[in-house]
Amino acid sequence: MQPSELIWMNGEFVKWEDAQVHVLSHALHYGTSVFEGVRCYDTELGPAVFRHQEHVDRLFKSAGLYYMPIPFEREEIRQATLELIARNGLRQCYIRPIAFRGYGQMGLFPLDAPVDVTIAAWEWASYLGEDGKRNGVRAKTSSWRRISPDSLIPHAKAGGQYLNSVLAKIEVHKSGYDEAILLDSHGHVCEGSGENIFVVRDGKISTPSETSSILDGINRRTAVKIAADFGIEVVERNISRAELYLADEIFLTGTAAEVVPVREIDDHVVATGEPGPLTRQVQSIFEDAVHGRDERYRGWLDPVHAGERAAAGETTSA
């Protein structure tokens, strides 16, 4: 990890190395946190956060599902993020806002523990690597099933839930693969350890629906919109594991990973083993969109210059 200068904590800008929490924070023991992964890109408009408001909204929705009232307004979080990027002098970065139950209450009942909010931003390349984006990754179906809505809330981006993904990621890594694919409790294809999945067959794109225990990914929505704009409807439906082996193309989407082809799954080569034409088209338009090169998607960009103005002339709290 490449540290930045500052982190925003509960309304204050503090030095990176001073952004600490108590070892008895509730979230550290019980996983009571919700978070977002957001990206800022160096665009033709200057640094700009991609689909910023949707990420902020999802953070608040996740917090609501776990009875965690965030002690800031949505606009305060948005402006704090823009200002943080500006103060750190970042042109492009990954952004991690997190709301968590802090210090003051131990035991499973969490409602008397305070809700703390932190935002960090740092330079971070694509999660599955630049080579993975160019040439595709090798994936393996994990023996661990995706969390069921009978037990937790797949629609929430909650910290404790990610132990499920951690187990899957470690399992496939130890077997020599780049990424895990998880099935849902019914045995249908669900998602990657940190990405949504799309399957292309006979010129049609399919993806698991929101009833398949997926996280409703913001870059998933982006890919669906991009495909529709070049005339390909994305069908949401149940996908069987065997369909992955018969696919013409498979790709993953996520804020950390961006758009990544899958070239092999469970030792089955996907078609020719090269990223396919629909994947490349989605990927190309996505890159144009996030960098401000496509006028159709300029509305998805939240320029940082507003935060730069807010930061002008102010001193750092430390």
Secondary structure, 3 states (H helix, E strand, C coil): CCCCCEEEECCEEEEHHHCCCCCCCHHHHHCCEEECCEEEEEECCEEEEECHHHHHHHHHHHHHHCCCCCCCCHHHHHHHHHHHHHHHCCCCEEEEEEEEECCCCCCCCCCCCCEEEEEEEECCCCCCCHHHHHHCEEEEECCCCCCCCCCCCCCCCECHHHHHHHHHHHHHHHCCCCEEEEECCCCCEEEECCCEEEEEECCEEEECCHHHCCCCCHHHHHHHHHHHHCCCCEEECCCCHHHHHHCCEEEEEECCCEEEEEEEECCEECCCCCCCHHHHHHHHHHHHHHCCCCHHHHHHEEECHHHHHHHCCCCCCC
